[in-house]
Amino acid sequence: MNTKDHLLKFGIKPSVQRMAVMEYLVENPVHPTADMIFNHLSPSIPTLSKTTVYNTLKLLEEQGAIQTISIDEKNVRYDADISLHAHFKCKKCGRIVDIHSGDLNPQTVPDNDKLKITGCQVYYKGYCEECQK
């Protein structure tokens, strides 16, 4: 699915800036900050402002097209992968990676019939393979 169709699927009117931010998130699954996105895109889109990036990220998150993750104590990070998955942050290099295993199904939560679960974030912290060397 192309970026324009992806945004429309979530009820978001595609604009050059919105499509550029979404494309960056999909093509760079490094869980970037808003500043990282702005710094990467601004040379090729001179009219782009930090406010536009922040507003775009907020809209994408509100509409369910991306998720925000708060594993980094200093910055909100953004993830285009909206599937249920966990994240791991290396305490030495700061790298954040996806973990697509384990049972994160809301149906397995005790008393789930009494709750309306709308999201789940699981974080692990430790040392990546490179930093353990």
N, C-alpha and C positions, 0 to 999 in steps of 0.2 A: 504494500500500500504506500502510495506517495505521501509526502508531508501534507499537501493541501487536503487530500481526502482524509488523512488521519485527523487533522484539526476539525474538519467539518463533521466527522463522526462524533466528536465531543462537543459539538455546537459552538465552535470557535470560528469566527470570521477570519480567514487567512489574510495576512498582510505580509509584506516582505520581511518585516522585523520578526513577527511571530513565527513565520516559517523558518527563518534563519536560526532563531533560538531553539526551536524544536529539532531541526536538523542537527545542530551542534550537539544537543543532548543525546540523540540517537547514535550519531557517529562517534561520539567521545564518551563512552560509558565509564568515566573516571569520577563521577559524582562531583561535578564542578560547583563552585560557588558562583553567585551572580557576578562578582568582579571578574572571575576567570572567564566567564562567558562574554562579558562586555569587552575585556581586553583582547580576546580572540577575534570577535566580530567587528569591532569598531573600525579597524583599518579598511575593511572592505565595504562597510556601510557607514559613510561619514555622518549621516543624519541620525545615527543611533545614539541614544543617551542612556545613562545608567538608569534613569527613571523608567524609560521604556523597557529595559531588560527586567527590572524588578516588577513592573506592572504586568509584563508578559508572563513571567514565572508565576506570579500570583494567580493570574487568570488560568493558566495551564493547570495549576494545582487544584484550584477551585472546581474546574470542570472535569477533573479526574484524568487528564491526559498525561500528567507526570506526578511523581510524589516527592515530597520534601522529606529529608532525613536529618535528624539532629544528633547524629553520632559524634559530630565534631563540636566540641564545647564552644568554639569561637565563631563558627560560621554555619549557616544553614546550607546544606548541600542539596543537589537536585538530581533526580534519577528518572530517566525516560521509561525504565522497566517498571510497569505498574503491577506485575504479577506478585503473588505472595512469595517473598524471599527475605532472607536475613542479610545483614551486612557485617563485615569484619573490618576493623580499623587497626592498623599496625601502630603500636605505641612509639615506635622509633622513627619511621619514615613518614607516617601519617597517611599512607595509601589506604583507600577504602575499596573493598571488593565485595561483589555479590556472592552469596552462598545460597545455592538452589537445592538444598536438601533439608530434610527434617520435616516435621509435621507442623505446619503453620495454618492448618485448616480451621477456621472459626467454628466449624461443626464439632470439633473435638474438645472445645472449651467446656468445662463443667458448668451446668445450668445455662447452656447456650439458648435454651428455649425461653428463658426469662430476660435475655439480653439482646440488644440489637447492636451487633458488632459491625462497625463501619471501617475499621482499619486495624492493622497490626504491624508493629515494628519491633524486630528483634535484632539486637546488636551484640557482637562479640568483639572483644579487644584482646590484643596480645602482640605477638611478633611474627611478621611474615617470614617466609622461607629465606628470602635474601638477607633480612636483618638478623636472622639467627646465626648466620655464618660468621 
